[in-house]
Amino acid sequence: MQPSRQIGRETELIVFARFGSGEFTVLPAPAGQLYRVQLRYDDEAYTPVHEMDGNRLTVGVEGEGRGFPRRSSSGELTLALTDRLPIDLDLEFGAVEANLELGGLRLRSLELSTGASDAELRVSTPNPELMRSVRFEVGAASFEATDLGRLNAETVTLEAGVGDVSLDFGGLQRAETRVSVEIGLGSLEIRIPREAGIRLTRDTFALEDLGAHA
């Protein structure tokens, strides 16, 4: 399954991607494309989802029964998105290996929810849009995000359970970004540039549990 669409009269793109198990990749699309999807899945157990309704794109798979499908190395979802239009991006994934390259995308908001995943997020080039918010919900997962400063976000919110989380705010563009963190039994490392105007709100952990580095 490899659907795609060229840019037409769209003025924005609202994206919801849901993937349960396997490999999940997000990256910029080739010039002129609105989006491109590459999806590989077990057709005996899962049903593909691909719907474009106006400016709203929904992609992924649905498994039999409730919740995400079990972990499987055979599944693969690659989602390429245009860097020409403003995007609201909502990603939800379970037991996956996720590789997310958001550099250069015109992101207005980002919602990311993980299960028992191993996820890396990078922002290799600055976001031209002002982002209203970034929200990470991390379960029993390993999650590493680098150069978050390039997202140009007003607020960054993290809710984490049992896992290892690393947030690097390199490439900072804004004079001030509000960061709010709630973490359970996992570990958290936050890296902040010396020149950053980041306001950090701590909750549910002691000061010594926060590894913040200038």
C-alpha positions as CSV (number, residue, x, y, z in Angstrom):
1,M,0.0,0.0,0.0
2,Q,1.6,3.2,-1.2
3,P,-0.9,6.0,-1.5
4,S,0.2,9.6,-2.2
5,R,-1.2,12.9,-3.3
6,Q,0.2,16.0,-4.9
7,I,-0.4,19.5,-3.4
8,G,-3.6,21.0,-4.7
9,R,-5.8,23.7,-3.3
10,E,-5.0,22.8,0.3
11,T,-4.1,25.6,2.7
12,E,-3.3,23.4,5.7
13,L,-2.9,19.7,6.7
14,I,-4.3,18.0,9.8
15,V,-2.7,14.6,10.2
16,F,-3.6,11.7,12.5
17,A,-1.3,8.6,12.3
18,R,-1.9,5.5,14.4
19,F,0.4,2.5,14.2
20,G,0.6,-0.5,16.7
21,S,3.8,-2.5,16.0
22,G,6.8,-2.6,13.7
23,E,8.8,0.3,12.3
24,F,7.3,3.8,12.1
25,T,9.0,6.7,10.2
26,V,8.1,10.3,9.7
27,L,10.0,12.5,7.3
28,P,9.6,15.4,4.8
29,A,8.0,14.6,1.5
30,P,9.6,15.2,-2.0
31,A,8.8,18.6,-3.6
32,G,5.3,18.9,-4.8
33,Q,3.8,16.1,-2.8
34,L,1.2,16.7,-0.1
35,Y,1.9,13.4,1.5
36,R,3.1,9.9,0.7
37,V,2.4,6.7,2.7
38,Q,4.3,3.4,2.6
39,L,2.5,0.8,4.6
40,R,3.4,-2.9,5.1
41,Y,1.3,-5.1,7.4
42,D,-0.1,-8.5,8.1
43,D,-3.4,-8.5,6.1
44,E,-4.7,-11.5,8.0
45,A,-4.7,-9.6,11.3
46,Y,-4.8,-5.9,10.5
47,T,-6.9,-3.5,8.4
48,P,-5.2,-0.5,6.7
49,V,-6.5,3.0,7.3
50,H,-6.1,5.7,4.7
51,E,-8.6,8.5,4.5
52,M,-8.2,12.1,3.1
53,D,-11.2,14.2,4.0
54,G,-10.7,17.8,3.0
55,N,-7.5,18.9,4.8
56,R,-7.6,16.0,7.2
57,L,-5.4,12.9,6.7
58,T,-5.8,9.7,8.7
59,V,-3.4,6.8,8.2
60,G,-2.3,3.6,10.0
61,V,-3.7,0.2,10.8
62,E,-6.4,-1.3,12.9
63,G,-5.9,-4.7,14.6
64,E,-8.4,-7.3,15.7
65,G,-9.7,-6.9,19.2
66,R,-9.0,-3.9,21.4
67,G,-6.0,-1.8,21.7
68,F,-2.8,-1.9,19.6
69,P,-1.7,-5.1,17.9
70,R,1.0,-7.2,19.5
71,R,4.7,-6.3,18.7
72,S,5.8,-7.5,15.3
73,S,8.9,-6.9,13.2
74,S,6.9,-7.3,10.0
75,G,4.9,-4.1,10.1
76,E,6.2,-0.8,8.6
77,L,4.7,2.6,8.2
78,T,6.6,5.5,6.5
79,L,4.8,8.8,6.4
80,A,6.2,11.6,4.3
81,L,4.6,15.1,4.7
82,T,4.9,18.3,2.8
83,D,7.1,21.2,4.0
84,R,4.9,23.7,2.1
85,L,1.8,23.9,4.3
86,P,1.1,24.4,8.0
87,I,0.5,21.0,9.7
88,D,-1.2,19.9,12.9
89,L,0.4,16.5,13.6
90,D,-1.0,13.8,15.9
91,L,1.0,10.6,16.3
92,E,0.0,7.6,18.3
93,F,1.9,4.3,18.3
94,G,2.4,1.3,20.5
95,A,5.2,-1.3,20.4
96,V,7.3,0.3,17.6
97,E,10.7,1.4,16.7
98,A,10.0,5.0,15.7
99,N,12.3,7.3,13.7
100,L,10.8,10.8,13.4
101,E,12.5,13.5,11.4
102,L,10.5,16.8,11.7
103,G,13.1,19.2,10.4
104,G,11.7,21.8,8.0
105,L,8.0,20.8,8.4
106,R,5.7,23.8,9.0
107,L,4.3,22.4,12.3
108,R,1.6,24.4,14.2
109,S,1.1,21.7,16.9
110,L,2.4,18.2,17.8
111,E,0.7,15.5,19.9
112,L,2.8,12.3,20.3
113,S,1.7,9.3,22.4
114,T,3.8,6.2,22.7
115,G,3.4,2.8,24.3
116,A,6.2,0.3,24.8
117,S,8.3,1.9,22.1
118,D,11.8,2.9,21.3
119,A,11.5,6.3,19.7
120,E,13.9,8.9,18.4
121,L,12.8,12.4,17.3
122,R,15.0,14.9,15.5
123,V,14.5,18.5,14.3
124,S,17.4,18.9,11.9
125,T,16.3,22.3,10.5
126,P,14.1,25.1,12.0
127,N,10.3,25.0,11.9
128,P,9.1,28.1,9.9
129,E,5.8,28.2,11.8
130,L,5.1,29.4,15.4
131,M,3.9,26.3,17.3
132,R,1.1,26.6,19.8
133,S,2.1,23.5,21.7
134,V,4.0,20.3,21.8
135,R,2.7,17.4,23.9
136,F,4.5,14.1,24.6
137,E,2.8,11.2,26.4
138,V,5.4,8.5,26.9
139,G,4.5,5.1,28.4
140,A,7.0,2.3,29.2
141,A,9.3,3.6,26.5
142,S,12.7,4.8,25.5
143,F,12.2,8.3,24.0
144,E,14.9,10.7,22.8
145,A,14.2,14.1,21.2
146,T,17.0,16.3,19.9
147,D,17.1,20.0,18.8
148,L,13.6,20.6,20.1
149,G,14.5,24.3,20.2
150,R,14.1,24.3,16.4
151,L,10.4,23.5,16.7
152,N,9.7,27.2,17.6
153,A,7.2,26.1,20.3
154,E,5.5,28.2,22.9
155,T,4.9,25.3,25.3
156,V,6.3,21.8,25.6
157,T,4.5,19.3,27.9
158,L,5.8,15.9,28.9
159,E,3.9,13.2,30.7
160,A,6.0,10.0,31.2
161,G,5.5,6.8,33.0
162,V,8.2,4.0,33.3
163,G,10.9,4.6,30.7
164,D,14.0,6.6,29.8
165,V,13.4,10.1,28.4
166,S,15.9,12.5,27.0
167,L,14.9,16.0,25.8
168,D,17.5,18.2,24.1
169,F,16.6,21.9,23.4
170,G,19.4,22.6,21.0
171,G,18.8,25.1,18.2
172,L,16.6,27.3,20.3
173,Q,14.7,30.0,18.3
174,R,12.3,31.5,20.8
175,A,13.2,33.9,23.6
176,E,11.0,31.9,26.0
177,T,9.5,28.4,25.9
178,R,7.4,27.0,28.7
179,V,8.3,23.4,29.6
180,S,6.0,21.3,31.9
181,V,7.1,17.8,33.1
182,E,5.3,15.0,34.9
183,I,7.2,11.8,35.3
184,G,6.5,8.6,37.2
185,L,9.2,5.9,37.9
186,G,11.3,6.6,34.8
187,S,14.5,8.6,34.2
188,L,14.6,12.1,32.6
189,E,17.4,14.1,31.2
190,I,16.9,17.6,29.9
191,R,19.6,19.5,28.0
192,I,19.2,23.3,27.8
193,P,21.5,25.8,25.9
194,R,23.1,28.4,28.2
195,E,21.3,31.2,26.3
196,A,17.9,29.6,26.6
197,G,14.9,31.4,28.2
198,I,13.2,28.2,29.2
199,R,10.8,28.1,32.1
200,L,10.6,24.6,33.6
201,T,7.6,23.5,35.8
202,R,8.5,20.5,37.9
203,D,6.0,18.0,39.2
204,T,6.1,14.5,40.8
205,F,9.8,14.2,41.2
206,A,12.6,15.6,43.4
207,L,15.1,18.2,42.2
208,E,17.9,15.7,42.2
209,D,16.0,13.4,39.7
210,L,16.2,16.1,37.0
211,G,19.4,16.0,34.9
212,A,19.4,19.5,33.4
213,H,22.6,20.5,31.6
214,A,23.6,23.9,30.3
